[in-house]
């Protein structure tokens, strides 16, 4: 089928029929901020960071099909301000203390926050109390940093066929749960080769003992922004190499 | 002679790391001193803040004294800047927010390892701890934020230069970080 065209910020972007706006943008190297999207998995449009204006109407780029003639606004101040507010809300809902997090420098939440120019968390912090699950021999789950992107849920269900992670509760009470009788990761068959072990964009699912193998300052987002270096694809929180 | 810009600085619930980073501008301090005059700061050891152009706040707010000092800075400083990760979101001290204050005190002063004569300090000279640690923007309005743990000397120098010359503050990508 012949390639068709949409425009994103006045730039012509080709697409194949069936692709979403996000697919087309990623293929063309046009960065649309996102956290819950990973092209390996079915899009779910939950983080809303990729909201763009399609012919004047706001839509999630990851779940909206590209259609010829769409004129899309992406990198405009009104959308960047909304994105900044979304990131600030994620920061205050959880406990994101970057200086104490092994994922710092490789963290997509942090990188998108830099990209949208977040200088303060602005809102009042919730400081929720959330348990840490260190029951697994090789992995620790720090629920304090979970942003409910559901990438681990999708990876475990759709790729690993294990269904280890899920989201329970509604609205502000939504939270990540682990599918075992005890609710502990150590009582599941989760292992280091699972796809779900590698997809967490933040510091919620961490490989033990490898967290500071790359010094801070040499990590993915330390020198270059996410629109240049792309999504975090480190095999573990403190890694330099990509998988 | 043009009046110098008056600057005050303080560390609330911080570790003085941001102040150390400030001192890391090294010999540029001599350039800075041509442009500014220090009011209350650990460098001058002046104890109360007078009318100032710029106030730099390191650290979050963890006790009644921090609240007092922060309000004093807000009242006296035309431009108030939150410097560092603790001012930004409470930082490491805010890790105690997940626990009851009573439990934290008992762990530190009653039940901890190697404690002799266990008792929770209650001298009237010791400021009372707040129930939770707060970022500074939850207590007073803040004009600028300079994140980082600590912000690098380069970031502080660039920030101050741009602020003092009245330019829009634009930091290079590598100077803006939360860790």
Interface residues (C-beta under 8 A of the other chain):
Chain A: X91 X92 X95 X96 X97 X98 X99 X100 X101 X104 X105 X110 X113 X114 X119 X120 X121 X122 X124 X125 X127 X128 X129 X130 X216 X222 X223 X224 X225
Chain B: X82 X85 X88 X89 X90 X91 X92 X94 X95 X97 X98 X99 X132 X134 X135 X137 X138 X142 X144 X145 X146 X147 X149 X173 X174 X176 X177 X178 X179
